[in-house]
Amino acid sequence: QVQLVESGGGSVQAGGSLRISCVASGSVEELRDMGWFRQAPGKEREIVALVSPSGGYHLGNSVKGRFSISRDNAKNTIYLQMNSLRHEDTAMYYCWAYITGRDNWGQGTQVTVSS
């Protein structure tokens, strides 16, 4: 089992930047892919970005060109750098980590973008 703790969320004006982090603890030797999902009120949870242990990544279509994901395996940490933020990026952002046969989720960190 893995515990995930997010940090770095907050409020920012449209066009601004924010970086959020997620630290994993517990059975970190079993970590596989990690990433970020987000969920806005009344909407379904969607993929924002995923990163493999080797650094290969996938970005959701709505954030390509604006967001980037990175991973520090030595620190068991992933980061989401969010640039050119838009009002529609406002959501709860959840850290996700996959261990064989199991999805693990953090509690979430709120990102609010004011227009």
Secondary structure, 3 states (H helix, E strand, C coil): CEEEEEECCEEEECCCCEEEEEEEEECHHHCCCEEEEEECCCCCCEEEEEECCCCCEEECHHHCCCEEEEEEHHHCEEEEEECCCCHHHCEEEEEEEEECCEEEECCCEEEEEEC
